[in-house]
Amino acid sequence: MRIALSGGRSPLALFFGKKLKQQGHEIFMLEHLSPTFATYSSIFTKVQVVASPVFHWETFRMEVLNFLEVTDIELFLPINEETLYYGLLQEEIRALGTTFLIGSQDLLEKLHNKLDFINWCKDIGLTAPKTELYQGHSIDFSSQLLKPVYSRFGQSVITSEIELVQKQPKAKMIVQEKIVGQQICVSLIIRESRLISYCAYDTNLGIENYASITYIPFEHATLTQIVKRLSENLGDQGIFSFDFMFDGENFFSIECNPRLTFGSILDSQRILAGLLEENGSSLSEVNQTHYGIKLLWLGKILYHREWRKTFRLYRQSRDVLAEAFDWQTWLWMPWVLMSYFIKARKRKLSITDYVVHDISYPYQQSSKGEME
């Protein structure tokens, strides 16, 4: 099968690309940056650089559809936040005969908006923290926090008056009840109204509630009912990742990434079987394999005291990068990261902001018809 992925800047794309290639499929990559990790990988028959959907929407649309048609792609699997832009093209992509497993665009946009997501969760009977639109009013940071309606990475959360004054956010924000507990992530995939993949994991072993670098399976009886409720309300297909805060008794719905996230590696065998319409293992079978981005994890262990107690688990866990990268990728990784650093400095962005600046959703339409 000829399969295209997007998101070559993410090790997750290389992880799934490598697994698919090992099964004998021919793998292609769509990207908007160069170089990326995919640039220096033997996984891909071709890495096609296309226009950014943020800055050049119509060019992006034409280049993507042309590539999928000319290359005769049978299955398309976007990885990063550009998934929502590809969602805008889903009817045209499927018209080419390409299988594209994504939910309706209206649902994707509702789930991606943190305020709309909270209201959606309440409507379907899930527990959620008190949340309202921020309108410049006073905030009690002892029991509330402030976050953008759209954002990536936990660093965007404002937790004190000092931070609010320093950052002076211009984006639309929400005020949310602060839930003390452990962040739990749930990933699930639906195809033809059937749940084909489900896994849950804790974030950074409960030490930090930020972008996760460890992926350890998490089990709780209540999650079974939550996943059932979610799958009944997500339509007939799509890829979804949910964040919850668990206070020891209740799971509070926090936000949704309507796309693949790193935790999905815990269920990669069932995901691949579902994508390729093959028989996979039962969803009742819980994968007990532990994963981590061990290069970053080791840095945490070396420089943060609270992480040192995780060293034994670090040794027992499999490495995402080791299973995603080949020797060429490892060799060129310093150059790729240095190029990100240099380009980020030129734009006066952090590296984390830079690697999503050309794919962050939503966009604003300019008067000239191009996305700004």
C-alpha positions as CSV (number, residue, x, y, z in Angstrom):
1,M,0.0,0.0,0.0
2,R,1.2,3.5,-0.8
3,I,0.8,5.6,2.4
4,A,1.5,9.3,3.1
5,L,2.1,10.8,6.5
6,S,2.5,14.5,7.5
7,G,4.5,15.9,10.3
8,G,8.1,14.9,9.6
9,R,9.3,17.3,12.3
10,S,7.8,15.0,14.9
11,P,9.5,11.6,15.9
12,L,5.9,10.3,16.2
13,A,5.6,10.4,12.4
14,L,8.8,8.6,11.9
15,F,7.8,6.0,14.5
16,F,4.6,5.1,12.6
17,G,6.3,5.5,9.3
18,K,9.0,3.0,10.3
19,K,6.4,0.5,11.6
20,L,4.4,0.7,8.3
21,K,7.5,0.3,6.2
22,Q,8.6,-2.8,8.1
23,Q,5.3,-4.3,7.1
24,G,6.2,-3.8,3.4
25,H,4.3,-0.6,2.6
26,E,5.7,2.3,0.6
27,I,5.8,5.5,2.7
28,F,5.8,9.1,1.7
29,M,6.0,12.3,3.8
30,L,4.3,15.8,3.4
31,E,6.0,18.6,5.3
32,H,6.1,22.4,5.4
33,L,9.6,22.9,6.9
34,S,13.0,21.8,5.7
35,P,15.1,20.3,7.1
36,T,13.2,18.0,9.5
37,F,13.9,14.6,11.0
38,A,12.2,13.1,8.0
39,T,14.6,14.8,5.6
40,Y,17.4,12.5,6.9
41,S,15.5,9.2,7.2
42,S,15.5,6.2,4.9
43,I,11.9,5.4,5.8
44,F,10.4,7.6,3.1
45,T,10.4,7.1,-0.6
46,K,9.9,10.9,-1.0
47,V,9.7,13.8,1.4
48,Q,7.5,16.4,-0.3
49,V,7.8,20.0,1.0
50,V,4.5,21.8,0.5
51,A,3.4,25.4,1.3
52,S,2.3,26.2,4.9
53,P,-1.4,26.2,5.3
54,V,-1.1,29.1,7.7
55,F,0.7,31.5,5.3
56,H,-0.3,30.2,1.8
57,W,-3.6,28.4,2.1
58,E,-4.6,28.1,-1.6
59,T,-1.0,27.0,-2.6
60,F,-1.0,24.4,0.2
61,R,-4.4,23.1,-0.9
62,M,-3.3,22.7,-4.6
63,E,0.1,21.2,-3.8
64,V,-1.4,18.6,-1.3
65,L,-4.2,17.5,-3.6
66,N,-1.8,17.3,-6.6
67,F,0.7,15.2,-4.6
68,L,-1.9,12.7,-3.3
69,E,-3.3,12.3,-6.8
70,V,0.0,12.0,-8.7
71,T,1.5,9.7,-6.2
72,D,-1.6,7.6,-6.0
73,I,-1.8,7.6,-2.2
74,E,-4.1,5.0,-0.8
75,L,-4.0,6.0,2.9
76,F,-3.2,9.4,4.4
77,L,-2.3,9.8,8.1
78,P,-1.5,13.4,9.3
79,I,0.3,13.6,12.6
80,N,0.7,17.1,13.9
81,E,-1.7,20.1,14.4
82,E,-1.8,20.5,10.6
83,T,-4.4,17.7,10.9
84,L,-7.0,20.4,11.3
85,Y,-6.0,22.1,8.0
86,Y,-6.1,18.7,6.2
87,G,-9.5,18.3,7.7
88,L,-10.7,21.3,5.7
89,L,-9.7,19.2,2.6
90,Q,-11.2,15.9,3.7
91,E,-14.0,15.8,1.0
92,E,-11.5,16.5,-1.8
93,I,-9.0,14.0,-0.4
94,R,-11.5,11.2,-0.2
95,A,-12.7,12.1,-3.7
96,L,-9.2,11.1,-4.9
97,G,-9.9,7.6,-3.5
98,T,-7.6,8.1,-0.6
99,T,-8.6,6.7,2.8
100,F,-8.5,9.6,5.3
101,L,-9.6,8.7,8.8
102,I,-10.7,12.0,10.3
103,G,-13.8,13.3,12.0
104,S,-16.1,16.0,10.7
105,Q,-14.5,19.4,10.6
106,D,-17.3,21.0,12.8
107,L,-16.5,18.4,15.5
108,L,-12.7,18.9,15.2
109,E,-13.1,22.7,15.6
110,K,-15.4,22.3,18.6
111,L,-13.0,19.9,20.3
112,H,-10.0,22.1,19.6
113,N,-11.6,25.1,21.2
114,K,-11.1,24.7,24.9
115,L,-14.3,26.5,25.9
116,D,-16.4,24.8,23.4
117,F,-14.8,21.5,24.4
118,I,-15.7,22.0,28.1
119,N,-19.3,22.8,27.1
120,W,-19.4,19.7,24.8
121,C,-18.2,17.5,27.7
122,K,-20.9,18.8,30.0
123,D,-23.5,18.2,27.3
124,I,-22.6,14.5,27.0
125,G,-22.4,14.0,30.8
126,L,-18.7,14.2,31.5
127,T,-17.3,16.0,34.5
128,A,-15.5,19.3,33.7
129,P,-14.0,22.2,35.7
130,K,-15.9,25.5,35.9
131,T,-14.8,27.4,32.8
132,E,-15.7,30.9,31.4
133,L,-14.4,33.3,28.8
134,Y,-11.8,35.8,30.3
135,Q,-13.1,39.4,29.9
136,G,-10.4,41.2,31.8
137,H,-12.1,40.6,35.2
138,S,-10.4,39.8,38.4
139,I,-9.0,36.2,38.8
140,D,-8.4,34.3,42.1
141,F,-5.2,32.5,41.1
142,S,-5.4,30.4,44.3
143,S,-8.4,28.5,42.8
144,Q,-8.3,29.5,39.1
145,L,-5.9,29.6,36.2
146,L,-5.8,31.4,32.8
147,K,-5.1,29.7,29.5
148,P,-5.6,30.5,25.8
149,V,-8.7,29.2,24.0
150,Y,-6.2,27.7,21.5
151,S,-2.7,26.8,22.5
152,R,0.0,24.2,22.4
153,F,2.2,23.0,25.4
154,G,1.4,23.6,29.1
155,Q,3.7,26.6,29.3
156,S,0.9,28.7,27.9
157,V,-1.0,28.4,31.2
158,I,-0.9,31.5,33.4
159,T,-1.0,30.7,37.1
160,S,-0.3,34.0,38.9
161,E,-1.0,37.7,38.8
162,I,2.8,38.3,38.1
163,E,2.7,36.0,35.0
164,L,-0.4,37.8,33.8
165,V,1.3,41.2,34.0
166,Q,4.5,40.0,32.4
167,K,2.9,38.1,29.5
168,Q,-0.1,40.5,28.9
169,P,-1.8,37.9,26.6
170,K,-3.5,39.2,23.4
171,A,-5.1,35.9,22.5
172,K,-8.6,35.0,23.6
173,M,-8.4,33.4,27.0
174,I,-10.5,31.3,29.4
175,V,-10.6,31.3,33.2
176,Q,-10.7,27.7,34.5
177,E,-11.2,26.2,37.9
178,K,-7.8,24.8,39.1
179,I,-8.0,21.1,39.7
180,V,-5.2,19.6,41.8
181,G,-4.3,16.1,40.7
182,Q,-2.6,14.0,38.1
183,Q,-2.9,14.6,34.4
184,I,-4.2,11.5,32.5
185,C,-4.3,11.3,28.8
186,V,-6.6,9.1,26.8
187,S,-6.2,8.3,23.1
188,L,-8.8,6.6,20.9
189,I,-9.5,5.9,17.3
190,I,-12.9,5.2,15.7
191,R,-13.4,3.7,12.3
192,E,-16.8,3.0,10.8
193,S,-18.4,3.6,14.2
194,R,-16.2,1.0,15.8
195,L,-13.6,1.8,18.5
196,I,-10.4,0.3,17.0
197,S,-7.8,1.7,19.5
198,Y,-7.8,2.9,23.1
199,C,-5.1,3.6,25.6
200,A,-4.6,5.7,28.7
201,Y,-1.4,6.9,30.3
202,D,-0.2,9.3,32.9
203,T,1.7,12.4,32.1
204,N,5.3,12.6,33.2
205,L,4.7,10.1,36.0
206,G,2.6,12.7,37.9
207,I,5.7,14.9,38.4
208,E,4.9,17.6,35.8
209,N,1.6,18.5,34.0
210,Y,3.3,19.6,30.8
211,A,4.0,18.0,27.4
212,S,4.6,14.4,28.2
213,I,8.0,12.7,27.7
214,T,7.0,9.4,29.4
215,Y,4.2,7.1,28.4
216,I,3.2,4.6,31.1
217,P,-0.1,2.7,30.8
218,F,-2.8,3.8,33.3
219,E,-5.8,1.8,34.3
220,H,-8.9,2.8,36.2
221,A,-12.4,1.3,36.1
222,T,-14.0,4.8,35.6
223,L,-12.1,5.3,32.4
224,T,-14.0,2.5,30.7
225,Q,-17.2,4.3,31.1
226,I,-15.7,7.6,30.0
227,V,-14.3,6.1,26.8
228,K,-17.7,4.5,26.1
229,R,-19.4,7.9,26.5
230,L,-16.8,9.6,24.3
231,S,-17.0,7.0,21.5
232,E,-20.8,7.2,21.4
233,N,-20.5,11.0,20.7
234,L,-17.6,11.3,18.4
235,G,-19.2,10.3,15.1
236,D,-18.3,7.4,12.9
237,Q,-14.6,8.0,12.5
238,G,-11.7,10.0,13.8
239,I,-8.5,10.2,15.9
240,F,-8.8,11.9,19.3
241,S,-6.6,12.5,22.3
242,F,-8.1,13.8,25.6
243,D,-6.5,15.3,28.7
244,F,-8.1,14.7,32.1
245,M,-7.1,15.8,35.6
246,F,-7.6,13.0,38.1
247,D,-8.1,14.1,41.7
248,G,-8.1,10.6,43.1
249,E,-11.9,10.3,42.7
250,N,-13.1,12.2,39.6
251,F,-11.7,12.6,36.1
252,F,-12.1,16.3,35.0
253,S,-12.1,16.9,31.2
254,I,-9.5,19.5,30.4
255,E,-8.9,19.6,26.6
256,C,-8.8,17.6,23.4
257,N,-6.2,17.2,20.6
258,P,-8.2,15.9,17.7
259,R,-5.2,14.1,16.2
260,L,-2.6,11.5,17.0
261,T,-0.4,12.3,20.0
262,F,2.7,10.5,21.3
263,G,0.8,8.3,23.8
264,S,-0.7,6.4,20.8
265,I,2.6,4.5,20.6
266,L,1.3,2.4,23.5
267,D,-1.3,1.0,21.2
268,S,0.6,1.1,17.9
269,Q,-0.1,-2.6,16.9
270,R,-3.9,-2.1,17.2
271,I,-3.7,1.3,15.5
272,L,-1.8,-0.2,12.5
273,A,-4.2,-3.2,12.3
274,G,-7.2,-0.8,12.3
275,L,-5.8,1.5,9.7
276,L,-4.9,-1.4,7.4
277,E,-8.3,-3.2,8.1
278,E,-6.5,-6.2,9.6
279,N,-7.5,-8.2,12.7
280,G,-6.0,-6.7,15.9
281,S,-6.0,-7.8,19.5
282,S,-9.0,-7.2,21.7
283,L,-9.4,-3.7,23.3
284,S,-9.7,-5.5,26.7
285,E,-6.0,-6.5,26.4
286,V,-3.9,-3.7,28.0
287,N,-0.4,-3.1,26.7
288,Q,1.9,-3.0,29.6
289,T,4.9,-1.8,27.6
290,H,6.5,1.5,28.9
291,Y,7.8,4.1,26.5
292,G,9.6,7.4,26.9
293,I,11.6,10.0,25.0
294,K,14.7,8.8,26.8
295,L,17.0,11.6,25.7
296,L,14.8,14.2,27.4
297,W,14.0,11.9,30.2
298,L,17.6,11.4,31.1
299,G,18.1,15.2,31.1
300,K,15.3,15.5,33.6
301,I,16.9,12.8,35.8
302,L,20.3,14.6,35.7
303,Y,19.0,18.1,36.4
304,H,15.8,17.7,38.5
305,R,15.9,15.9,41.9
306,E,12.2,14.8,41.8
307,W,12.9,12.9,38.6
308,R,15.8,10.8,40.0
309,K,13.4,8.3,41.6
310,T,12.3,7.4,38.1
311,F,15.7,6.0,37.0
312,R,14.7,2.3,37.4
313,L,11.6,2.9,35.3
314,Y,13.7,4.8,32.8
315,R,15.9,1.7,32.4
316,Q,12.9,-0.6,31.9
317,S,11.2,1.6,29.3
318,R,11.5,1.5,25.5
319,D,12.8,4.5,23.7
320,V,10.6,6.3,21.2
321,L,13.5,7.8,19.3
322,A,15.4,4.5,19.1
323,E,12.3,3.0,17.4
324,A,11.7,6.0,15.2
325,F,15.1,7.1,14.0
326,D,17.7,5.3,11.8
327,W,21.4,6.1,11.9
328,Q,21.1,8.9,9.4
329,T,18.5,10.7,11.5
330,W,20.6,10.4,14.6
331,L,23.6,11.7,12.7
332,W,21.8,14.8,11.4
333,M,19.6,15.5,14.5
334,P,22.0,18.1,15.9
335,W,21.9,20.0,12.6
336,V,18.1,19.8,12.5
337,L,17.7,21.1,16.0
338,M,20.3,23.9,15.4
339,S,18.4,25.0,12.3
340,Y,15.3,25.3,14.5
341,F,17.1,27.3,17.1
342,I,18.6,29.7,14.5
343,K,15.2,30.2,12.7
344,A,13.4,30.6,16.0
345,R,15.8,33.3,17.1
346,K,15.3,35.2,13.9
347,R,11.6,35.2,14.4
348,K,12.0,36.0,18.2
349,L,10.2,32.7,19.1
350,S,10.9,29.9,21.4
351,I,11.8,26.6,19.7
352,T,8.5,25.1,20.8
353,D,6.6,28.0,19.3
354,Y,8.7,27.9,16.1
355,V,8.0,24.3,15.3
356,V,4.3,24.9,15.3
357,H,4.2,28.5,13.9
358,D,3.4,27.3,10.4
359,I,0.8,24.7,11.3
360,S,-1.1,26.2,14.4
361,Y,-4.8,26.2,14.0
362,P,-7.0,28.2,13.6
363,Y,-5.9,30.8,11.0
364,Q,-7.0,34.3,10.2
365,Q,-8.0,35.1,6.6
366,S,-6.5,38.1,5.0
367,S,-8.2,40.4,2.6
368,K,-6.1,38.9,-0.2
369,G,-7.4,35.4,0.4
370,E,-4.1,34.1,1.8
371,M,-3.8,33.0,5.5
372,E,-1.9,35.2,7.8
